[in-house]
Amino acid sequence: MLLKLYNKNNNPADLQRVADVLQDGELIVYPTDTMYAIGCHGLKERAIERICQLKGIDPKKNNLSIICYDLSKVSEYAKVDNATFKLMKRNLPGPFTFILNGTNRLPKIFRNRKEVGIRMPDNPIIREIARVLDAPILTTTLPHDENEDIGYCTDPELIDEKLGHVASLVIDGGPGGTEGSTVVDCTGDEPVIVRQGKGWLDEG
């Protein structure tokens, strides 16, 4: 089901409705500052398992990522030293995924890897949803076949046609992008860019 949301002045009841869907363990599709993504409540193991099955993700081999509303929330779910905190503060909100060591606040499924990707997109719609939910949102790019036109990933109506049977809500936040986030591994002594995407890292 499509739900139109805007960058500001959304009806609080609409935001609460999305949060309630996530609380119920359902999946949603939403805009970010890069591409449209599919996600669920980041602390509900069964919903996370559904996403992994949908995407063919093996949590033992692939990092899982969560969206946090702000930096104060990040430290609940990931270990952040001073240098990494400053780096994230300079670059977030923005089109980055920072890989950090996770904490035991995350569900067991994360502990297979001991790491978690942190997203704080420069998109007010999904960040407002995370604020109202008051919990992290597990996030991943939309399922996409290699021979499929990536254009479907940018159009909420086409996304709803394809994934409306899987996601309880498809949030229409306008046209989406086609470039992924820049992935920065912060689990070692120095940050390492493991995938250059839309974001250009300001290392200060």
Secondary structure, DSSP 4 states (H G I P E B T S, - for coil): -EEE--SS---HHHHHHHHHHHHTT--EEE--SSS-EEEEETT-HHHHHHHHHHHT--TTTS--EEE-SSHHHHHHHB---HHHHHHHHHH-SSSEEEEEEB-TTS-GGGGGTSEEEEE--S-HHHHHHHHHHTS-EEEEEPP--TTS-GGGGG-HHHHHHHHTTT-SEEEE-S---S--PEEEE-SSSS-EEEE--S------
